[in-house]
Amino acid sequence: MLIAALVVSVFLAAMEESRMSGAAAGKQLALSAAESAIETTIATWSSNPADPIGIEGIRSSVIEGFGPPVTVIVTRLDSSLYWIVAESGSLSSQSSAMRRIGAIISVPAAPDHSITIDRIGERWRSELF
């Protein structure tokens, strides 16, 4: 009876360890997807001078292709200052792995309507909760 109890406890511990490592892998995948979505948003930034986002305006989109789908919300804070938030869930409906990343960028426009995208500060991106 004692040996059976020990065997059951070893199996339960192994199952719990597998569940925890699966959750950690899901969180890392969600973090990578959110970071990739922010980088994609910055890389494909529109240089249209008639930006449809007004001051304090918001634009939302869903980006797929990085594993879990990522919702990206771009908020215009000032004439050239933007706050980008990427929120990524998990592929499994049973997992609660979710990551939210925020980044502040500056997009000043030159007189010829060209733009440069600058990340603000040394820590331009942060993980939000």
Secondary structure, DSSP 8 states (H G I E B T S, - for coil): -HHHHHHHHHHHHHHHHHHHHHHHHHHHHHHHHHHHHHHHHHHT----SS-S--TT-EEEEEE-SSSS-EEEEEEE-SSSEEEEEEEE--SSTT----EEEEEEEE--B-TTS-B--EE-SSS-EEEE-
